[in-house]
Amino acid sequence: MHRNASRWIALFASIAALGLMSAGAEEYRLPPQVVVDIVTADPAPFVGFSPDNRWMVWTHRDALPSIRDVSRRMLRLAGIRIDPVTNGRFRTSYNRGFEVRSVETGALLTRVTMGEGEGLAGTQWSHTSKMLAYTVVSDAGTHLHTIRIEDGVASKPRKHPQPLVALMGGYVFTPDGETILAQLVPAGRGEEPAAPDVPAGPNIQESIGNTSPTRTFQDLLTNPYDEALFEHYATIQLALITPDGRTKTIGEPGIRSAQLSPDGKHLIVETIRKPFSYLLGFWGFPSTIEVWNLDGEVLYTVAEVPMADNIPIGGVRTGRRDVEWMGNAPATLLWVEALDGGDPKKELPHRDRLFTLAAPFDAAPSPLLKLEHRARGRVYLEDPNLMITNEYDRDRRWVRALLHDLENGGEPKVLVDRSLRDRYGDPGDLVMVVDDAGHYIPLQDGDWVYRTGRGASPKGDLPFIDRQNLKTLETERSWRCEEGTYESVIEVVKSSPRGKPTVITSSETPTTPPNYRIVDLATGKSRKLTDFPDPTPQIRGVKKQLVKYEREDGVPLSATLYLPADYEEGTKLPLLVWAYPREFNDARTAGQVSASPSRFTRIAGSSHLTLLTQGYAIMDGATMPVIGDAETMNDTFVEQIVGAAKAAIDKAVEMGVADGTRVGVGGHSYGAFMTANLLAHSDLFRAGIARSGAYNRTLTPFGFQSERRPLWEAKPVYFGISPFMHADKIDEPILLIHGEKDNNSGTFPMQSRRMYQAIKGNGGTVRLVMLPEESHGYRARESVLHVQAEMIEWFDRFLKTSD
């Protein structure tokens, strides 16, 4: 299914040697061999740890799947992509297998290797760390397997015979840590519905005075046959699978998902109902939310949820939403209700309110808290009287985390209060551990909780682990990564009342690949857990550094400057500026550094960094901030990105590494949109590469990225920043690349096709490459290598000449 890297490469090389890949042919092309070797190198295994941190799982994977894997049949229904063979979400590749090893000794407990025609979809530990479940896909569907691990001994795998439906979860462990709540293919489901020989009639949609400002989604239902297919593949049978392999079904089959209560006796079941929408994905369909017992009996109806087709831009549903179990109570429902009608433009002192209802669900719901801003999730602590709410202020792009004393009331304590874009002020995420019921709660030492974060700073990212006192709000630094390396905390193995825990970290430098080690932060003693080799030693001489500069308006900017391994001081190289614009409310946060010069240099997939092997300097991740009021910042989008681009070029020229007359620009998705705009509105660049972009904003009329205004409220803006409308001004060569099955909102393939026609029709130089079977990112080995060849040949053609 996915193991033919060397065979494919050899085949393409032999075809090329025979001269069968002519310039105008439709076959896939190859980049230089050094690039082939880099992007097809086998990656290191992915490493995960059991909840008790006694065991680690090394998952083995391939660099890239083949075009044959990517071209498997796929159904695009209700906003999801379905693999009809596996009855799961469509994936382009699967893993080869895994091994379980001891964290203490490194000893191998067991190894599982996929057979011919099989792929490993994923692994999952029980919260007791005594059971490891994994799913295997094949022509027979997706099957669940389990391994029991006790006293350092792994049992033989047990395969459950009935296949899973893995579209909306698949399976979870119950509080006993051994029984599994699974979503199974219903018994006797039958064959896939047959397509009609002729249409039954026209496909009709109608709206009478119903405001429906929906974003532009893809892979939606389009006709009754699509509806039948969606029902067939999305219908599940809830069931409990006991450790000895027996199955107990729960209720009748339906299109649904379920959450198990902490006491293991109740389920929140959400069932999707008709009518389905042709404008929204399944998440916007009507549904019924109920509480069931484990016999499938309905104990309480939480909500009848209507179609989500009249939600304001940036708003939420009215009525009960975000229904969940309180993680620190046996069986207590919690949900959120909007107090502002779900409309973020309404001015009210509180936007949301939380309600609770405990088993047996026969009382009136209890109001719990009012939140000033929009609710964005909760954290339940071991003490059932304590809860953390997360809020988001849309107007300021601001986040808060408040600690509430549910028993005594009073003003909540502010744990976090910052701009969402303030990387320097990010206190990190709470370190979470599983409790006895399998729910995640913060790791505590008395009143102290732990936080880990990326540690953004003017010197680049320096990851850390802190602890925060929930009573005094005092924060202490337990450890921070040293400059010159990039080491981040992955797991806390053993907490410490002194604030210096034992942790598992991932450590890397620009020349040494990421590897894991266990570190006692109190003593500084450490021990290696892995020793994975460098997958691409041929690029280890590449030079990189964090560079800082300013835009003309004084906004501080930064980029990572890469230079080829054989670079000679004083040589001026052709330069590539690769970027992705981001929105900010103020210049202070816009100027913060968001990268690390100390990370291991990776070049994989469709990365533009392969151009380093061809003699280019690269300003990578050049910051392109768009600053201003959230409602109107796009009014000056073009001016701001042009100013940022000029500043990046000027810095490279000032450093003596770039020839300012031979500069290219590139980007992916919103970066492609940026690229086309820079070519249309400036003369800074000689050529550009735009991948998987959107160029005509009238085709995304109800907002895009962070734009909140619909087209009809901001017509000059939508027209002004649409490079399609300025195609006559693009007089520099541009290479457009797009996946033919792009599923990203707004970047549907038509965007690139129409942009190509617009530029061509106005006499511009343009090349359009549409990649069969590819989505928003490119996965197939053949596609990736072809993209690499296209990018190198395009810039060599237009940047390496001195004209």
ZILINJO-V70378 format. One record per pair of residues at least 4 apart in sequence whose ideal C-beta (glycine too) atoms are under 8 Angstrom apart, sorted by the first residue. I is the first residue (numbers start at 1). J is the second residue. Records with the same first field share a line. If there is no record, write none. Layout:
# ZILINJO-V70378
I = J / J
This chain:
# ZILINJO-V70378
1 = 69 / 94 / 117 / 118 / 119
2 = 62 / 65 / 66 / 69 / 93 / 94 / 96 / 119
3 = 62 / 96
4 = 8 / 66
5 = 9 / 40 / 62 / 63 / 64 / 781
6 = 10
7 = 11
8 = 12 / 66 / 781 / 782
9 = 13 / 36 / 40 / 781
10 = 14
11 = 15
12 = 16 / 28 / 30 / 782 / 785
13 = 17 / 30 / 33
14 = 18
15 = 20 / 21 / 27
16 = 20 / 21 / 29 / 30
20 = 25 / 27
21 = 25 / 27 / 29 / 30
28 = 67 / 782 / 783 / 785 / 786
29 = 785 / 786 / 789 / 790
30 = 36 / 785 / 786 / 789
31 = 35 / 36 / 610 / 785 / 788 / 789 / 792
32 = 36 / 613 / 614 / 792
33 = 37
34 = 38 / 538 / 613
35 = 39 / 610 / 613 / 785 / 788 / 792
36 = 40 / 785
37 = 41 / 536 / 538
38 = 536 / 538 / 539 / 603 / 604 / 610 / 613
39 = 63 / 64 / 603 / 604 / 605 / 607 / 610 / 784 / 785 / 788
40 = 63 / 64 / 781 / 785
41 = 63 / 535 / 536 / 604
42 = 62 / 63 / 535
43 = 61 / 62 / 63 / 535 / 604
44 = 513 / 514 / 530 / 532 / 533 / 535
45 = 58 / 59 / 60 / 61 / 532
46 = 58 / 59 / 61 / 95
47 = 56 / 57 / 58 / 59 / 516 / 529 / 530
48 = 56 / 57 / 59 / 123
49 = 53 / 55 / 56 / 57 / 103 / 490 / 491 / 504
50 = 54 / 55 / 56 / 57 / 125 / 129 / 132
51 = 125 / 126 / 127 / 128 / 129 / 433 / 434
52 = 129
53 = 103 / 491 / 493 / 504
54 = 102 / 103 / 104 / 129
55 = 100 / 101 / 102 / 103 / 109 / 129 / 149
56 = 100 / 101 / 102 / 103 / 516 / 529
57 = 98 / 99 / 100 / 101 / 123 / 132
58 = 98 / 99 / 101 / 530
59 = 95 / 97 / 98 / 120 / 123
60 = 95 / 96 / 97 / 98 / 99
61 = 93 / 95 / 96
62 = 93 / 96
63 = 604 / 781
64 = 93 / 605 / 779 / 780 / 781 / 784
65 = 69 / 70 / 92 / 93 / 779 / 780 / 781
66 = 70 / 780 / 781 / 782
67 = 71 / 772 / 773 / 780 / 781 / 782 / 783
68 = 72
69 = 92 / 93 / 780
70 = 92 / 773 / 774 / 779 / 780 / 783
71 = 772 / 773 / 780
72 = 83 / 85 / 90
73 = 83 / 84 / 85
74 = 81 / 82 / 83 / 90 / 741
75 = 81 / 82 / 83 / 84 / 90 / 229 / 233
76 = 80 / 81 / 82 / 218 / 219 / 741 / 743
77 = 82 / 219 / 221 / 226 / 229 / 230 / 233
78 = 219 / 220 / 221 / 226 / 230 / 234 / 276 / 281 / 282 / 285
79 = 217 / 218 / 219 / 220 / 280 / 281 / 282 / 283
80 = 89 / 167 / 219 / 281 / 282
81 = 89 / 90 / 219 / 743
82 = 87 / 88 / 89 / 90 / 167 / 233 / 234
83 = 87 / 88 / 89 / 90 / 91 / 137
84 = 192 / 233
85 = 137 / 139 / 141
86 = 121 / 137 / 141 / 142 / 166
87 = 141 / 142 / 163 / 164 / 165 / 166 / 167 / 185 / 233
88 = 121 / 137 / 142 / 164 / 165 / 166 / 167 / 170
89 = 166 / 167
91 = 121
92 = 779 / 780
93 = 119 / 779
94 = 114 / 119 / 120 / 121 / 137
95 = 114 / 119 / 120 / 121
96 = 113 / 114 / 120
97 = 111 / 112 / 113 / 114 / 120
98 = 111 / 112 / 120 / 123 / 134
99 = 108 / 109 / 110 / 111 / 112
100 = 108 / 109 / 110 / 111 / 132 / 147 / 149 / 154
101 = 106 / 107 / 108 / 109
102 = 106 / 107 / 109 / 152
103 = 493 / 504 / 518 / 529
106 = 529
107 = 152
109 = 149 / 152 / 153 / 154
110 = 147 / 154
112 = 120 / 134 / 145 / 147 / 157
114 = 118 / 119 / 120 / 136
117 = 138 / 139
118 = 136 / 137 / 138
119 = 136 / 137 / 138
120 = 134 / 135 / 136
121 = 134 / 135 / 136 / 137 / 142 / 166
122 = 134 / 135
123 = 132 / 133 / 134
124 = 132 / 133 / 134 / 171 / 173
125 = 129 / 131 / 132 / 133
126 = 130 / 131 / 132 / 133 / 173 / 177 / 178 / 438
127 = 173 / 177 / 434 / 435 / 436 / 437 / 438
128 = 177 / 178
129 = 149
130 = 148 / 149 / 150 / 177 / 178
131 = 146 / 147 / 148 / 149 / 173 / 177 / 178 / 243
132 = 146 / 147 / 149 / 154
133 = 144 / 145 / 146 / 147 / 171 / 173 / 180
134 = 144 / 145 / 146 / 147
135 = 142 / 143 / 144 / 145 / 164 / 166 / 170 / 171
136 = 142 / 143 / 145 / 159
137 = 141 / 142 / 143
138 = 143
140 = 163
141 = 163 / 164 / 185
142 = 163 / 164 / 165 / 166 / 170
143 = 159 / 160 / 161 / 163 / 164
144 = 159 / 160 / 164 / 170 / 171 / 180 / 182 / 241
145 = 157 / 158 / 159 / 160
146 = 157 / 158 / 160 / 180 / 243
147 = 154 / 155 / 156 / 157 / 158
148 = 154 / 155 / 243
149 = 153 / 154 / 155
158 = 245
160 = 182 / 241 / 245 / 247
162 = 184 / 185 / 187 / 239 / 247
163 = 184 / 185
164 = 170 / 171 / 182 / 183 / 184 / 185
165 = 170 / 183 / 184 / 185 / 233 / 234 / 235 / 236
166 = 170 / 183
167 = 233 / 234 / 236
168 = 183 / 234 / 236 / 256 / 257
169 = 183 / 257 / 258
170 = 182 / 183
171 = 180 / 181 / 182 / 183 / 241
172 = 180 / 181 / 260 / 438
173 = 177 / 178 / 179 / 180 / 181 / 438
174 = 178 / 179 / 180 / 181 / 240 / 260 / 264 / 438
175 = 260 / 262 / 263 / 264 / 436 / 437 / 438
176 = 264
177 = 438
178 = 242 / 243
179 = 240 / 241 / 242 / 243
180 = 240 / 241
181 = 238 / 239 / 240 / 258 / 260 / 267
182 = 238 / 239 / 240 / 241
183 = 236 / 237 / 238 / 239 / 257 / 258
184 = 236 / 237 / 238 / 239 / 247 / 249
185 = 189 / 236 / 237
186 = 235 / 236 / 237 / 253
187 = 237
189 = 232 / 235 / 253
192 = 229 / 232 / 233
193 = 225 / 228 / 229 / 232
195 = 225
196 = 200 / 225
199 = 223
200 = 224
203 = 222 / 223 / 224 / 278
205 = 278 / 279
207 = 212
210 = 309 / 310
211 = 310
212 = 279 / 309 / 310
213 = 311 / 312 / 313 / 702 / 703 / 710
214 = 279 / 280 / 284 / 309 / 702
215 = 700 / 702 / 703 / 704 / 745 / 746
216 = 699 / 700 / 701 / 702 / 745 / 746 / 748
217 = 279 / 280 / 281 / 745
218 = 742 / 743 / 744 / 745 / 748
219 = 281 / 743
220 = 277 / 278 / 279 / 280 / 281
221 = 226 / 227 / 230 / 276 / 277 / 278
222 = 226 / 278
223 = 227
224 = 228
225 = 229
226 = 230
227 = 231 / 276
228 = 232
229 = 233
230 = 234 / 255 / 276 / 282
231 = 235 / 255
234 = 255 / 272 / 282
235 = 253 / 254 / 255
236 = 253 / 254 / 255 / 256
237 = 249 / 253
238 = 249 / 250 / 251 / 256 / 258 / 267 / 269 / 296
239 = 247 / 248 / 249 / 250
240 = 247 / 248 / 250 / 294
241 = 245 / 246 / 247
242 = 246 / 247 / 248
248 = 294
249 = 296
250 = 267 / 292 / 294 / 295 / 296
251 = 269 / 292 / 296
252 = 296
254 = 271 / 272
255 = 271 / 272 / 282
256 = 269 / 270 / 271 / 272
257 = 269 / 270
258 = 267 / 268 / 269 / 270 / 292
259 = 267 / 268 / 324 / 325
260 = 264 / 266 / 267 / 325
261 = 265 / 266 / 267 / 268 / 325 / 330 / 331 / 359
262 = 325 / 326 / 327 / 328 / 329 / 330 / 331 / 437 / 439
263 = 330 / 331 / 437
264 = 437
265 = 293 / 294 / 330 / 331 / 359
266 = 291 / 292 / 293 / 294 / 299 / 325 / 331 / 359
267 = 291 / 292 / 293 / 294
268 = 289 / 290 / 291 / 302 / 323 / 324 / 325 / 333
269 = 289 / 290 / 291 / 292
270 = 287 / 288 / 289 / 290 / 323
271 = 287 / 288 / 289 / 290
272 = 282 / 285 / 286 / 287
273 = 285 / 286 / 287 / 288
274 = 286
275 = 286 / 307
276 = 285
277 = 284 / 285 / 307 / 309
279 = 284 / 309
280 = 284 / 285 / 307 / 308 / 309
283 = 308
284 = 307 / 308 / 309
285 = 307 / 308
286 = 304 / 305 / 306 / 307
287 = 305
288 = 301 / 303 / 304 / 305
289 = 301 / 302 / 303 / 305 / 320 / 323
290 = 298 / 299 / 300 / 301 / 302
291 = 298 / 299 / 300 / 301 / 302 / 333 / 361
292 = 296 / 297 / 298 / 299
293 = 297 / 299
299 = 360 / 361
300 = 333 / 357 / 361 / 362
302 = 320 / 323 / 333 / 335
303 = 319 / 320 / 321 / 323 / 335
305 = 317 / 319 / 320 / 321
306 = 319
308 = 317
311 = 315 / 316 / 317 / 342
312 = 342 / 343 / 344 / 345
313 = 702 / 703 / 708 / 710
314 = 344 / 394 / 703 / 708
315 = 338 / 342 / 343 / 344
316 = 321 / 338 / 342 / 374
317 = 321 / 338 / 342
318 = 337 / 338 / 341 / 342
319 = 337
320 = 335 / 336 / 337 / 355
321 = 335 / 336 / 337 / 338
322 = 335 / 336 / 375
323 = 333 / 334 / 335
324 = 333 / 334 / 335 / 378
325 = 329 / 331 / 332 / 333 / 334
326 = 332 / 333 / 334 / 356 / 380 / 384 / 387
327 = 380 / 435 / 437 / 439 / 440 / 441
328 = 380 / 381 / 382 / 383 / 384 / 387 / 435 / 439 / 441
329 = 358 / 384
330 = 359
331 = 358 / 359
332 = 356 / 357 / 358 / 359
333 = 356 / 357 / 358 / 361
334 = 354 / 355 / 356 / 368 / 378
335 = 354 / 355
336 = 352 / 353 / 354 / 355 / 375
337 = 352 / 353 / 355
338 = 342 / 351 / 352
339 = 348 / 350 / 351 / 352 / 353 / 370
340 = 344 / 346 / 348 / 351
341 = 346
344 = 351 / 374 / 394 / 395
349 = 372
350 = 370 / 371 / 372
351 = 371 / 372 / 373 / 374 / 375
352 = 370 / 371 / 373 / 374 / 375
353 = 367 / 368 / 369 / 370 / 371
354 = 367 / 368 / 369 / 370 / 371 / 375 / 378 / 389
355 = 365 / 366 / 367 / 368
356 = 365 / 366 / 368
357 = 361 / 363 / 365 / 366
358 = 363
368 = 406
369 = 389 / 404
371 = 375 / 389 / 391
372 = 391 / 393
373 = 391 / 392 / 393 / 394 / 398 / 400
374 = 391 / 392 / 393 / 394
375 = 389 / 390 / 391
376 = 390 / 391 / 392 / 399
377 = 389 / 390
378 = 387 / 388 / 389 / 390
379 = 387 / 388 / 390 / 401 / 430 / 441 / 442
380 = 384 / 387 / 388 / 439 / 441
381 = 386 / 387 / 388 / 441 / 442 / 444
382 = 435 / 441 / 444
384 = 406
385 = 405 / 406 / 407 / 408
386 = 403 / 404 / 405 / 406 / 470
387 = 403 / 404 / 406
388 = 401 / 402 / 403 / 404 / 415 / 430
389 = 401 / 402 / 404 / 412
390 = 399 / 400 / 401 / 416
391 = 399 / 400 / 401 / 402
392 = 398 / 399 / 420
393 = 397 / 398 / 399 / 400
394 = 630
395 = 630
396 = 419 / 585 / 630
397 = 419 / 420 / 421 / 585 / 630
398 = 417 / 418 / 419 / 420
399 = 416 / 417 / 418 / 419 / 420
400 = 414 / 416 / 417
401 = 414 / 415 / 416 / 417
402 = 412 / 413 / 414 / 415
403 = 412 / 413 / 414 / 415 / 470
404 = 412
405 = 409 / 410 / 412
413 = 470 / 473
414 = 473
415 = 427 / 468 / 470 / 473
416 = 427
418 = 422 / 425 / 426 / 427
419 = 425 / 585 / 586 / 589
421 = 582 / 584 / 585 / 589 / 590 / 592
422 = 426 / 589 / 592
423 = 454 / 456 / 589 / 592 / 593 / 594
424 = 456 / 457 / 458 / 592
426 = 453 / 454 / 456
427 = 451 / 453 / 466 / 468 / 475
428 = 451 / 452 / 453 / 454 / 455 / 464 / 465 / 466
429 = 451 / 452 / 453
430 = 442 / 443 / 449 / 450 / 451
431 = 442 / 443 / 449 / 450 / 451 / 452 / 465 / 489 / 492
432 = 440 / 441 / 442 / 443
433 = 440 / 441 / 442 / 443 / 492
434 = 438 / 439 / 440 / 441
435 = 439 / 440 / 441
442 = 449 / 450
443 = 449 / 450 / 492 / 495
444 = 448 / 449 / 495
445 = 467 / 495 / 496 / 497 / 499
446 = 497
447 = 469 / 470 / 471 / 472
448 = 467 / 468 / 469 / 470 / 499
449 = 467 / 468 / 470
450 = 465 / 466 / 467 / 468 / 478 / 492 / 495 / 501
451 = 465 / 466 / 467 / 468
452 = 463 / 464 / 465 / 466 / 488 / 489
453 = 463 / 464 / 466
454 = 461 / 463 / 488
455 = 461 / 462 / 463 / 464 / 480 / 481
456 = 460 / 461 / 592 / 593 / 594
457 = 461 / 462 / 593
458 = 592 / 593
459 = 483 / 546 / 593
460 = 546 / 593 / 595 / 596 / 597 / 598
461 = 486 / 594 / 595 / 596 / 599
462 = 480 / 481 / 482 / 483 / 596
463 = 480 / 481 / 486 / 487 / 488 / 489
464 = 477 / 478 / 479 / 480 / 481 / 489
465 = 478 / 479 / 489 / 492 / 501 / 503 / 521
466 = 475 / 476 / 477 / 478
467 = 475 / 476 / 478 / 499
468 = 473 / 474 / 475 / 476
469 = 473 / 474 / 475
476 = 499
478 = 499 / 500 / 501 / 521
479 = 489 / 500 / 503 / 521
481 = 485 / 486 / 487 / 488
482 = 487
483 = 598
484 = 509 / 598
485 = 507 / 508 / 509 / 598
486 = 507 / 508 / 509 / 596 / 598 / 599 / 600
487 = 505 / 506 / 507 / 508
488 = 505 / 506
489 = 503 / 504 / 505
490 = 503 / 504 / 505 / 506 / 516
491 = 503 / 504
492 = 501 / 502 / 503 / 504
493 = 501 / 502 / 503 / 504 / 518
494 = 501 / 502
495 = 501
496 = 500 / 501 / 502 / 521 / 522
498 = 522
500 = 520 / 521 / 522
501 = 521
502 = 518 / 519 / 520 / 521 / 522
503 = 518 / 519 / 521
504 = 516 / 517 / 518 / 519 / 529
505 = 516 / 517 / 518 / 519
506 = 514 / 515 / 516
507 = 514 / 515 / 516 / 517
508 = 512 / 513 / 514 / 515 / 598 / 599 / 600
509 = 598 / 600
510 = 544 / 597 / 598 / 599 / 600 / 601
511 = 534 / 540 / 600 / 601
512 = 534 / 600
513 = 532 / 533 / 534 / 535 / 600
514 = 532 / 600
515 = 528 / 529 / 530 / 531 / 532
516 = 528 / 529 / 530
517 = 526 / 527 / 528 / 529
518 = 526 / 527 / 529
519 = 524 / 525 / 526
520 = 524 / 525 / 526
534 = 540
536 = 540 / 602 / 603
539 = 565 / 601 / 603 / 612 / 613
540 = 565 / 601
541 = 565 / 566
542 = 562 / 563 / 564 / 565 / 601 / 612
543 = 562 / 563 / 564 / 565 / 567
544 = 560 / 561 / 562 / 563 / 597 / 601
545 = 560 / 561 / 597
546 = 558 / 559 / 560 / 561 / 593 / 595 / 596 / 597
547 = 558 / 559 / 560 / 561 / 619 / 651 / 655
548 = 556 / 557 / 558 / 593
549 = 556 / 557 / 558 / 559 / 647 / 648 / 650 / 651
550 = 554 / 555 / 556 / 557 / 647
551 = 555 / 556 / 557 / 640 / 643 / 644 / 647
552 = 643 / 646 / 647
553 = 643
554 = 587
555 = 587 / 590 / 591 / 625 / 627 / 644
556 = 587 / 590 / 591
557 = 591 / 622 / 623 / 625 / 644 / 647 / 648
558 = 591 / 593 / 594 / 595 / 622 / 623
559 = 577 / 595 / 619 / 620 / 621 / 622 / 623 / 648 / 651
560 = 595 / 597 / 619 / 620 / 621
561 = 617 / 618 / 619 / 620 / 652 / 655 / 657
562 = 601 / 609 / 612 / 617 / 618 / 620
563 = 567 / 573 / 612 / 617 / 657
564 = 573 / 612 / 613 / 615 / 616 / 617
565 = 612
567 = 571 / 573 / 617 / 657
570 = 656
571 = 657
572 = 656 / 657 / 658 / 659
573 = 615 / 616 / 617 / 657 / 658 / 659
574 = 615 / 616 / 617 / 658 / 659 / 662 / 663 / 664 / 795 / 799 / 800
575 = 616 / 617 / 618 / 619 / 649 / 652 / 657 / 658 / 659 / 660 / 662 / 663 / 664
576 = 608 / 611 / 616 / 617 / 618 / 619 / 663 / 664 / 665 / 666 / 795
577 = 618 / 619 / 622 / 645 / 648 / 649 / 663 / 664 / 665 / 666 / 685
578 = 608 / 618 / 619 / 620 / 621 / 622 / 665 / 666 / 667 / 671
579 = 621 / 622 / 623 / 624 / 644 / 645 / 648 / 665 / 667 / 671 / 674
580 = 621 / 624 / 667 / 668 / 669 / 670 / 671 / 674
581 = 624 / 625 / 626 / 637 / 641 / 670 / 671 / 673 / 674
582 = 623 / 624 / 625 / 626
583 = 625 / 626 / 627 / 630 / 633 / 705 / 706
584 = 589 / 590 / 625 / 626 / 627
585 = 589 / 627 / 628 / 629 / 630
586 = 590 / 627
587 = 591 / 625 / 627
588 = 592
590 = 623 / 625 / 627
591 = 623 / 625
594 = 621 / 623
595 = 621
601 = 609
602 = 607
603 = 607 / 609 / 610 / 612
605 = 777 / 778 / 779 / 784
606 = 691 / 777 / 778 / 784 / 787 / 788
608 = 618 / 620 / 666 / 689 / 791
609 = 618 / 620
610 = 614 / 788 / 791 / 792
611 = 616 / 618 / 791 / 792 / 795
612 = 616 / 618
614 = 792 / 795 / 796
615 = 800
616 = 795 / 799
617 = 652 / 657 / 658
619 = 648 / 649 / 651 / 652
622 = 644 / 645 / 648
623 = 644
624 = 640 / 641 / 644 / 645 / 674
625 = 640 / 644
626 = 633 / 634 / 636 / 637 / 640 / 641
627 = 633 / 640
628 = 632 / 633 / 635 / 636
629 = 633
630 = 706 / 708
631 = 708 / 709
633 = 637 / 706
634 = 707 / 714 / 717 / 721
635 = 717
636 = 640
637 = 641 / 677 / 717 / 721
638 = 642 / 677 / 681 / 720 / 721
639 = 643
640 = 644
641 = 645 / 674 / 677 / 678
642 = 646 / 678 / 681 / 682 / 684
643 = 647
644 = 648
645 = 649 / 665 / 678 / 682 / 684 / 685
646 = 650 / 682 / 684
647 = 651
648 = 652
649 = 653 / 658 / 660 / 663 / 684
650 = 654 / 660
651 = 655
652 = 657 / 658 / 660
653 = 658 / 659 / 660
658 = 662 / 663
659 = 663
661 = 686 / 802
662 = 686 / 799 / 800 / 802
663 = 684 / 685 / 686 / 799
664 = 685 / 686 / 687 / 688 / 689 / 795 / 798 / 799
665 = 675 / 678 / 679 / 684 / 685 / 687 / 688 / 689
666 = 671 / 675 / 688 / 689 / 690 / 691 / 791
667 = 671 / 672 / 673 / 674 / 675 / 689 / 690 / 691 / 693
668 = 672 / 691 / 692 / 693 / 777
669 = 673 / 691 / 692 / 693 / 744 / 747 / 776
670 = 674 / 693 / 705
671 = 675 / 690 / 691 / 693
672 = 676 / 690 / 691 / 692 / 693 / 694 / 695 / 736
673 = 677 / 690 / 693 / 694 / 695 / 723
674 = 678
675 = 679 / 688 / 689 / 690 / 693 / 734
676 = 680 / 688 / 690 / 693 / 695 / 723 / 730 / 734 / 755
677 = 681 / 721 / 723 / 726
678 = 682 / 684 / 685 / 688
679 = 685 / 688 / 723 / 730 / 732 / 734
680 = 723 / 726 / 727 / 729 / 730
681 = 726 / 729
683 = 732
685 = 732
686 = 732 / 733 / 798 / 799
687 = 732 / 733 / 734 / 735 / 794 / 795 / 797 / 798 / 799
688 = 732 / 733 / 734 / 735
689 = 734 / 735 / 737 / 791 / 794 / 795
690 = 695 / 734 / 735 / 736 / 737 / 752
691 = 736 / 737 / 738 / 787
692 = 737 / 738 / 739 / 742 / 744 / 747 / 752 / 776 / 777
693 = 736 / 738 / 747 / 751 / 752 / 755
694 = 699 / 700 / 704 / 746 / 747 / 748 / 751
695 = 722 / 723 / 724 / 751 / 752 / 754 / 755
696 = 722 / 724 / 725 / 751 / 754 / 755
697 = 701 / 704 / 711 / 718 / 719 / 721 / 722
698 = 711 / 718 / 719 / 722
699 = 746 / 748 / 750 / 751
700 = 704 / 745 / 746
701 = 710 / 711 / 712 / 718
702 = 710 / 711
703 = 707 / 708 / 709 / 710
704 = 746
707 = 714 / 717
709 = 713 / 714 / 717
710 = 714
711 = 715 / 718
714 = 718
715 = 719
716 = 720
717 = 721
718 = 722
719 = 725
720 = 725
722 = 726
723 = 727 / 730 / 755
724 = 754 / 755 / 758
726 = 730
727 = 755 / 758 / 759 / 761 / 762 / 764
728 = 762 / 764
730 = 734 / 759 / 762 / 764 / 766
731 = 764
732 = 765 / 798
733 = 764 / 765 / 766 / 767 / 794 / 797 / 798
734 = 759 / 764 / 765 / 766 / 767
735 = 766 / 767 / 769 / 790 / 791 / 794
736 = 752 / 755 / 756 / 766 / 767 / 768 / 769
737 = 752 / 769 / 771 / 787 / 790
738 = 742 / 747 / 749 / 751 / 752 / 753 / 768 / 769 / 770 / 771
739 = 749 / 770 / 771 / 773 / 774 / 775 / 776 / 777 / 778 / 783
740 = 749 / 770 / 771 / 772 / 773 / 774
741 = 749 / 773 / 774 / 775
742 = 747 / 748 / 749 / 774 / 775 / 776
743 = 775 / 776
744 = 775 / 776
746 = 751
747 = 751 / 776
749 = 753 / 770
750 = 754
751 = 755
752 = 756 / 768 / 770
753 = 757 / 768 / 770
754 = 758
755 = 759 / 766
756 = 760 / 766 / 768
757 = 761
758 = 762
759 = 764 / 765 / 766
760 = 764 / 766
767 = 790 / 794
769 = 786 / 787 / 790
771 = 778 / 783 / 786 / 787
772 = 783
773 = 780 / 783
774 = 778 / 779 / 780 / 783
775 = 779
778 = 783 / 784 / 787
779 = 783 / 784
780 = 784
781 = 785
782 = 786
783 = 787
784 = 788
785 = 789
786 = 790
787 = 791
788 = 792
789 = 793
790 = 794
791 = 795
792 = 796
793 = 797
794 = 798
795 = 799 / 800
796 = 800
797 = 801
